[in-house]
Amino acid sequence: MKTYLKSILPQLRNYSLTLDKTSILIDKPWALIDEEYELQKLIFKKDKELILSKNGQVSIGKWDYFPQAKSLLIDRKTDIILCNEQFIDEGILILKLDGTENRFFILANENIVPDLNAFRYLTELRYQKLNIATKELSNGKILEIQRWQNYDTITIENRVFFEGEEVQEGKYYYKTGEIALLVKSGKIADIYYIRKYKMKDGLMLTVEQSYYDYRSVGDLVLINNQPAPDGTYKLGFIKKIKVKNGRII
């Protein structure tokens, strides 16, 4: 979760609210999974009083907010911590302990996230804000594709991620076997449409086409997942392709 947060928080920065409007914080039923993996409930009162409940045991602490530093001071009775804003939303607060690299506190608003599944809520929010589509790959991984805003299509130059982290250079195949994406520098560099053609002798020819409707020079030609031998291949009654070094020439 820490690695995931470090990856996605910069992507969500432009969509974050701020605790300058403390109405986001006050009198809401916030829940925190603490370091001992136990549920702790916090209610921030308008008079800077903090009600804490853990395993039915209630204690009263204090809180304060420093707008210039965008920092929240929380006196939990057992300790006093200073946390910096990372992402603020009506349903979730992500804070980072001051002076640390990856010690995060995640608070979920029970009225908005009743199951307290902050990971799922944050993922769905990120997909919505960044217009991300997901595709299952042949290797079982889920590829996240950030499309252009207000567009449903996947196209060249779209950024791609695995759980928020930039995808390494390479070719990635959809589980359906119909499309392959070439990725460079964390973006889609090319899209290939996988087409299969059955030869007269029963041999199956696979062409990774740059265009959906037709083959073109440079398209990769495979037989049994290996580059096709040099030669001429007949596709249907009159259509032929000439192949050299595994590509249409």
N, C-alpha and C positions, 0 to 999 in steps of 0.2 A: 504493500500500500504506500509506503514512503517513497519508493522509486516511482510509482505511478503518479503520486502527487507532484513530485519534483518535475516530472515530464509535462503534466497537463496544466499546471497553474499558470505558467507564462502564456499558454494558449487562451486561457479564460480571463486574463487580466482585464481586458477591455469590457468585460461583461459583469464585473464585480461592482456591487454596491459598496457603501462605506458605513461605518458605525457612527459617522457624524450625525446621522439621523438615528438617535438611540431608540426610537420607537421600534426599530427592527429587533432590538435586544430586549426591551423592558416587558415584563409580565408575560413572557412566552415560556412554554415548557421545553427548555433545552435539555437534551440528554447527551451525556459524554460517556464513552467507553474508556475507563481509565487504564493505567499501566498494569493493573492486576486483572484486566479484562472483565471488570465488574461495571455494572451500570450505575452511573451517578447522575442525578437530576439537579439542574440548576435553574433558579428563577431570579433574574436580575430585577430588583425593585427600583422604582423611580428615585427613592431617597438614598440610593447607593448601597442599600442593604442587599445581601446575597443569601438566598435560601438554598441550602444544599441538602440533598437526601440520598442516602446510600443504604441499601438493605433495610429501609424503613426508619433508619436513624437520621434525625434532622439536626443540622447545626446551622448557625447564622454567621456569615462572613461579610465581607465588604467588597465593593468593586469600584473602579473609576476608569474613565476613558480620557486619553490625551490625544486630541484631534491632530495636533501638529506632527506628532510622531506616529499617528495611526496605531496606537498601542492601547491594549486593555490590561489593566492591573486587576488581578483576581486574588483576593485574600480568602483562601479555603480553610482557614483556621489551622490546618496542619502545615501549610506552607503559603508563601506569597509568591506569585509568579507574574512576570510581565510578558505578554504575548503580542505579537505583531500581526496585523491583518494580512491575510493571504488571499482569501476569497470570501466574499460576503453575499449571501442570498437569503431570501425570506425563509428558505427551508433548511439552509445549512451554513455553518460558520466554520471556516478553516483558519486556524491561528497557528503561528509558529513561535515556539519559545524563543525569546530574545537571546541573541548571541549564539544560537545553534544553527546547524545546516539543515537538519532533517527531523527535528523533534516537533511533530505536528499534534495539534489538538483539534479534533473534529466534533462539532456539536450539531446535533440534528433537532429540528423543531418537530416535536411529536404530533402537532396538529397538521403538519404538511408531509412529514415522513413517518407515518404511524408505525411502520415496521422497523424503523431506525436503520434501514439498510442504506447507509450514507454512500457506499461505493456505487450501488446501482443508481441511486438518485443523481450522483455526480456524473456518472457515465451517460445517463440519458440526457441530462442537462447539456453536457458537452456536445453530444451528437446533435442536439437541437440547435444550439447556438452556432456551432461551426458547420452545420449542414453536412454531417458525416453519414455516409452510407457504409454498411459492412458487407463483406463478401467472405464466405468460407473458402479456404484454399485447399488444394489437393494434399497439402501436408498437415491439414487439420487446424491450422492457425486461422484466426479471424483478422482479416485485413480491414483497417479503417481508412476510408477514402474521403478526404475533405473536398467536397465539390464547391464550385463557385456559388456564392450566395444567390438564392432564388432560382437555382438550376437543379434539375433532378438527374441530369446526365453526368456520366463519368467521362472525363476527357483528359487529354495530354496536359501536363503541368499541374494537375491536381496533386496535392500533398498526400502522402500515405504514411500510416503508422501501425505499429503493433502495440496495443495498450498504451498509446500516447507517445511511444518512442519511435524515432525516425527509422524507417525501413532501410536495410542495407541494400546496396546495388545488386541487382540480379533479375531473373525472370521468374514470375510467380503465376501459377496456373489456378484458375477457379476450380473448385471441386466438381462442378458440372462438366468440366472438360471443354467448354465452348470458347473460353477467352483466356489469353495470357497477357500479363502486363509486364513490360520492361521498366524497371525502376532505376533511376540514377539521381544521386544527390537528394534523396528523399522525396522525389516527385515521379509521376508517371512520364516516362520518356517516349513510350510507344505502346500501342494496343494492337494485339494480334487476334484474329478470329480463326479458331481451329476448325478446319473442314476436312472431312474424310471422304476418300474416293476409292471405290472398289474396282480393281482391275479385272480384266477378262479371266486371268488365271487365278482369281480369288484373292490376290494380294491386296492389302489395304494400304493406301497412300494417304499420309497426313500432310496437309499444307497449312502452315501458319501464315494466314493472309493479312496484309496490311489494310485491305479494304473488305468490307463485309460481303459485298455482292460479287466480287471477281478477284481472280489471281493477277499478280503483277510481277514484273522482274524484281528479283531480290528476295522474294518470299522463300522461307525455309521449307524444304520438303523432306519428310521423314518416312522411313519404313521400319516398323518395330522399334520406334523411338531412337533410331539412328539415322544420320544423314543418308538420303537415298543415293545409290550409285549413279555415276554419270550416265546419261542416256536420254531417250525420248519416251515419254509416257503418254498413253492415250487415255483421255478422260471422256468416256461416252463415245458416240459414233464419229464425231469429227473433231472434237477439241483435243489438242495435244499440248504438252509442255516439254520443254527441253531443260534438262537439269545438269548442272556442273557444280562440283564441290558442295552438293546438298542444297543448292539454290536455283531458282528459276532464272534462266538467262534469255 
